[in-house]
Amino acid sequence: MDFALTDDQQLLMTAFDGLLQRYRDPPQGVHGYVAYSAAFQQELLDGGFLEIAAQPGFGLLEAALLTEAAAACPVGVEAAAAMMIGPQIGGCAGPVALAWQTGRPVRYLAEAESVCLIDGDTVTVGRPAAADIEMLDSVAAYPMARLRKLPSESRRIAGSAAAAIRRRALIGIAAEAAGLMRGALDNTVRYVKERQQFGQPLGHFQAIQHRLAEDAQIVQACRLMALRAADADCERLAAIACLYAQDTMRKVITDCHQFSGAMGLTLEFPLHLWTYRLKVLQGEAGGRAAQARLLARHQWAETPETSVKHERLEEVS
């Protein structure tokens, strides 16, 4: 199942695809854990793509489409938070770092124009200074740094505005995860088509075809759930999309590395540029357990009807 893009969305994705063409190939001669592209980040900014959700005629759905497409590239770039949350924090045009707790590693913190510390029902937003950041040597394929303390000129956001930031953060995680899984799967499919074993390509073996087909279904479902949540801007759907992505990415990671064999364990083979980032996203926003609790609260939330039933049960007892 899929859906057709509108004419405006098609034009947007065509323009974005032209930008992505320069970043779809793994960087040559870079045998490290992190492949962040400052040039890619600057092109997103200069092209106005980071502000897509605030543009007339576009919104969160288009931001999710661009986030998923950018994440499929082997080089990392901060797109999800800037596109999804930028309009909520005053139209920040640059990268946005999402922190869920002080003292823990944060993706893109050193590169960010703003940092959002999401803590329960409140969000604290500020512009990080060098003294607020501790740089980290990352093996997670993301550039990572630790937030030592909140920026001196921070502001707190509460209520519905904070709730919007939290749910859009979940949508961004789901959309980014879908793109990362697609990039990892595409890389693996290319490998099994070329790698010969027992006189034929690995991709000719039916057992491998079956598992890759299951992975393709997971990737497509993750993408559609993220896009649906973005279109509705709904917390329940955001929790579903993020939970599904964080739960199912384990199978995609395992299959991609298993079918890549020993090559999948080397830094010269680019698979880790997608799968290592997925491992980080697996624990974002509290991980699967946090999304399951959030979804359970929505699924079995007390309504006026259930409240009356509870009162009647108490009277009978």
C-alpha positions as CSV (number, residue, x, y, z in Angstrom):
1,M,0.0,0.0,0.0
2,D,1.2,3.5,-0.8
3,F,-0.3,6.9,-1.6
4,A,0.1,9.3,-4.5
5,L,1.8,12.7,-4.0
6,T,0.0,15.9,-4.9
7,D,1.4,18.0,-7.7
8,D,3.0,20.4,-5.1
9,Q,4.5,17.5,-3.2
10,Q,5.9,15.9,-6.3
11,L,7.6,19.2,-7.3
12,L,9.0,19.5,-3.8
13,M,10.4,15.9,-3.8
14,T,11.8,16.3,-7.3
15,A,13.7,19.4,-6.2
16,F,14.9,17.6,-3.0
17,D,16.0,14.6,-5.0
18,G,18.3,16.8,-7.0
19,L,20.0,17.8,-3.8
20,L,20.2,14.3,-2.5
21,Q,21.9,12.9,-5.6
22,R,25.1,14.5,-4.3
23,Y,25.0,12.7,-1.0
24,R,23.6,9.2,-1.9
25,D,27.0,7.6,-2.4
26,P,29.1,6.7,0.7
27,P,32.0,9.0,1.3
28,Q,35.2,7.7,-0.3
29,G,38.3,7.2,1.9
30,V,36.4,8.0,5.1
31,H,36.7,4.8,7.2
32,G,35.3,6.1,10.5
33,Y,32.2,5.9,12.6
34,V,30.8,9.3,11.9
35,A,29.9,10.7,8.4
36,Y,28.3,14.1,9.1
37,S,28.2,16.5,6.2
38,A,28.3,20.2,7.0
39,A,27.9,20.9,3.3
40,F,24.7,18.9,3.2
41,Q,23.5,20.7,6.3
42,Q,24.2,24.1,4.7
43,E,22.4,23.1,1.5
44,L,19.3,22.2,3.5
45,L,19.5,25.6,5.1
46,D,20.1,27.6,2.0
47,G,17.4,25.8,0.1
48,G,14.8,26.6,2.7
49,F,14.1,22.9,3.3
50,L,14.5,23.1,7.1
51,E,11.6,25.6,7.2
52,I,9.2,23.5,5.0
53,A,6.6,23.0,7.7
54,A,6.1,26.7,8.0
55,Q,5.8,27.4,4.3
56,P,2.3,28.2,2.9
57,G,0.8,25.1,1.4
58,F,3.1,22.7,3.2
59,G,3.3,21.3,6.7
60,L,4.4,18.4,8.9
61,L,3.6,15.8,6.2
62,E,6.0,17.4,3.8
63,A,8.6,17.7,6.6
64,A,8.2,13.9,7.3
65,L,8.7,13.2,3.6
66,L,11.9,15.2,3.5
67,T,13.2,13.8,6.8
68,E,12.7,10.2,5.6
69,A,14.4,10.9,2.2
70,A,17.4,12.6,3.8
71,A,17.9,9.9,6.4
72,A,18.3,7.3,3.6
73,C,21.6,8.9,2.7
74,P,24.8,7.5,4.2
75,V,26.0,10.9,5.5
76,G,24.3,12.3,8.5
77,V,22.5,15.6,8.7
78,E,20.1,17.1,11.2
79,A,16.8,17.5,9.5
80,A,14.1,15.9,11.6
81,A,14.1,18.2,14.6
82,A,14.6,21.4,12.6
83,M,11.8,20.6,10.2
84,M,9.4,19.2,12.8
85,I,10.1,21.4,15.8
86,G,11.7,24.6,14.4
87,P,8.3,26.3,13.9
88,Q,7.3,25.6,17.5
89,I,10.4,27.3,18.9
90,G,10.2,30.5,17.0
91,G,11.2,29.5,13.5
92,C,14.8,28.4,14.1
93,A,16.3,28.0,10.7
94,G,19.3,25.9,11.8
95,P,19.8,22.4,13.2
96,V,18.0,21.6,16.4
97,A,19.3,19.2,19.0
98,L,16.9,17.2,21.1
99,A,18.0,16.3,24.7
100,W,15.9,14.1,26.9
101,Q,18.1,14.5,30.0
102,T,21.1,16.7,31.0
103,G,24.4,14.9,31.2
104,R,23.6,12.4,28.5
105,P,25.0,12.3,24.9
106,V,22.9,14.4,22.5
107,R,22.9,14.1,18.7
108,Y,24.1,17.1,16.7
109,L,24.4,19.2,19.9
110,A,27.7,20.9,18.8
111,E,26.2,21.6,15.3
112,A,22.9,22.9,16.6
113,E,21.5,26.4,16.6
114,S,19.1,25.5,19.4
115,V,18.7,22.7,21.9
116,C,15.4,21.5,23.3
117,L,15.5,19.7,26.6
118,I,12.3,17.7,26.9
119,D,11.5,16.9,30.5
120,G,8.0,15.6,31.3
121,D,5.4,18.2,30.6
122,T,7.9,21.0,30.0
123,V,10.4,21.8,27.3
124,T,13.4,24.1,27.8
125,V,14.8,25.8,24.7
126,G,18.1,27.7,24.4
127,R,21.1,28.4,22.2
128,P,24.0,26.3,23.5
129,A,27.4,27.9,24.1
130,A,30.7,26.2,24.0
131,A,30.8,26.1,27.8
132,D,27.5,24.2,27.9
133,I,28.8,21.4,25.7
134,E,31.3,18.6,26.2
135,M,32.5,17.0,22.9
136,L,32.4,13.2,22.7
137,D,34.3,10.8,20.5
138,S,31.3,9.1,18.8
139,V,31.1,5.5,17.6
140,A,27.3,5.9,16.9
141,A,27.6,7.4,13.4
142,Y,26.0,10.6,14.8
143,P,28.2,13.5,16.0
144,M,27.6,13.4,19.7
145,A,28.2,15.8,22.6
146,R,27.0,16.0,26.2
147,L,24.9,18.8,27.5
148,R,26.6,19.9,30.7
149,K,24.0,22.5,31.7
150,L,21.2,24.5,30.3
151,P,22.1,27.5,28.2
152,S,22.1,30.7,30.3
153,E,19.4,32.4,28.3
154,S,16.9,29.5,28.1
155,R,13.1,29.7,28.1
156,R,10.6,27.2,29.3
157,I,7.6,26.0,27.2
158,A,4.7,24.3,28.8
159,G,1.1,23.3,28.0
160,S,-0.1,22.5,24.5
161,A,3.1,24.0,22.9
162,A,5.3,21.6,24.9
163,A,3.0,18.7,24.0
164,A,3.3,19.6,20.3
165,I,7.1,19.6,20.6
166,R,7.1,16.2,22.3
167,R,4.8,14.5,19.8
168,R,6.6,16.0,16.8
169,A,9.9,14.7,18.2
170,L,8.4,11.2,18.1
171,I,7.2,11.7,14.5
172,G,10.7,12.9,13.6
173,I,12.2,9.8,15.1
174,A,9.8,7.5,13.2
175,A,10.4,9.3,9.9
176,E,14.2,9.3,10.3
177,A,14.2,5.6,11.4
178,A,12.2,4.7,8.3
179,G,14.8,6.4,6.1
180,L,17.7,4.8,7.8
181,M,16.2,1.4,7.5
182,R,15.5,2.0,3.8
183,G,19.1,3.1,3.3
184,A,20.5,0.0,5.2
185,L,18.2,-2.3,3.3
186,D,19.0,-0.9,-0.1
187,N,22.7,-1.2,0.6
188,T,22.2,-4.8,1.7
189,V,20.2,-5.7,-1.4
190,R,23.0,-4.3,-3.6
191,Y,25.5,-6.5,-1.7
192,V,23.6,-9.7,-2.0
193,K,23.0,-9.2,-5.7
194,E,26.8,-8.9,-6.2
195,R,28.3,-11.3,-3.6
196,Q,28.8,-14.8,-5.1
197,Q,28.4,-17.9,-3.0
198,F,28.1,-21.5,-4.2
199,G,28.4,-20.2,-7.8
200,Q,25.5,-17.8,-7.6
201,P,24.6,-14.4,-6.0
202,L,23.5,-14.6,-2.4
203,G,20.3,-12.9,-3.4
204,H,19.2,-16.0,-5.4
205,F,18.7,-18.0,-2.2
206,Q,15.1,-18.1,-1.3
207,A,15.6,-17.9,2.5
208,I,17.4,-14.6,2.0
209,Q,14.8,-13.3,-0.3
210,H,12.0,-14.1,2.2
211,R,13.7,-12.3,5.1
212,L,14.6,-9.3,2.9
213,A,10.9,-9.2,1.8
214,E,9.9,-9.1,5.4
215,D,12.3,-6.2,6.0
216,A,10.9,-4.3,3.1
217,Q,7.5,-4.6,4.5
218,I,8.7,-3.3,7.9
219,V,10.4,-0.3,6.2
220,Q,7.3,0.6,4.2
221,A,5.0,0.2,7.2
222,C,7.3,2.4,9.3
223,R,7.3,5.1,6.6
224,L,3.5,5.1,6.2
225,M,2.9,5.2,10.0
226,A,5.3,8.2,10.3
227,L,3.6,10.0,7.4
228,R,0.1,9.3,8.8
229,A,1.1,10.6,12.3
230,A,2.6,13.7,10.6
231,D,-0.5,14.4,8.6
232,A,-2.8,14.1,11.6
233,D,-0.3,15.7,14.1
234,C,-1.7,13.3,16.7
235,E,0.1,12.1,19.8
236,R,-1.5,8.6,19.8
237,L,-0.4,8.1,16.2
238,A,3.0,9.5,16.9
239,A,3.5,7.0,19.7
240,I,2.3,4.2,17.5
241,A,4.8,5.2,14.7
242,C,7.7,5.6,17.0
243,L,7.0,2.4,19.0
244,Y,6.7,0.4,15.7
245,A,10.0,1.8,14.4
246,Q,11.9,1.3,17.6
247,D,10.5,-2.3,18.0
248,T,11.0,-3.5,14.4
249,M,14.4,-1.9,13.6
250,R,16.1,-4.7,15.5
251,K,15.2,-7.2,12.8
252,V,16.3,-5.0,10.0
253,I,19.6,-4.3,11.6
254,T,20.2,-8.0,12.3
255,D,19.3,-9.1,8.8
256,C,21.3,-6.4,7.1
257,H,24.5,-7.3,9.1
258,Q,24.0,-11.0,8.8
259,F,23.6,-10.9,5.0
260,S,26.6,-8.6,4.7
261,G,28.8,-11.2,6.4
262,A,32.2,-10.1,7.6
263,M,32.1,-7.0,5.4
264,G,29.3,-5.7,7.5
265,L,31.6,-5.6,10.5
266,T,34.2,-3.3,8.8
267,L,34.3,0.5,8.7
268,E,35.2,0.5,5.1
269,F,31.8,-1.0,4.3
270,P,29.2,1.7,4.8
271,L,26.4,-0.3,6.5
272,H,27.2,1.0,9.9
273,L,26.5,4.6,8.8
274,W,22.8,3.6,8.8
275,T,22.6,0.8,11.4
276,Y,24.6,2.5,14.1
277,R,22.4,5.5,13.9
278,L,19.4,3.2,14.2
279,K,20.8,1.8,17.4
280,V,20.9,5.3,18.8
281,L,17.3,6.0,17.7
282,Q,16.2,2.8,19.4
283,G,16.8,4.4,22.8
284,E,15.6,8.0,22.0
285,A,12.7,9.5,23.9
286,G,12.8,6.7,26.5
287,G,12.8,3.9,23.9
288,R,10.0,1.3,23.3
289,A,8.9,1.2,26.9
290,A,8.1,4.9,27.0
291,Q,6.2,4.8,23.7
292,A,4.2,1.8,24.9
293,R,3.3,3.5,28.1
294,L,2.2,6.6,26.2
295,L,0.1,4.6,23.8
296,A,-1.5,2.6,26.7
297,R,-2.6,5.9,28.3
298,H,-4.3,6.9,25.1
299,Q,-5.8,3.5,24.5
300,W,-7.2,3.0,27.9
301,A,-7.7,6.6,29.0
302,E,-10.6,7.2,31.4
303,T,-13.5,8.8,29.6
304,P,-16.8,10.2,31.2
305,E,-18.4,6.9,30.2
306,T,-15.8,4.7,31.9
307,S,-15.9,7.0,34.9
308,V,-19.6,6.4,35.4
309,K,-19.1,2.7,35.1
310,H,-16.4,2.8,37.8
311,E,-18.8,4.7,40.1
312,R,-21.5,2.1,39.5
313,L,-19.2,-0.7,40.3
314,E,-18.1,0.9,43.5
315,E,-21.8,1.3,44.5
316,V,-22.5,-2.3,43.8
317,S,-19.4,-3.5,45.7
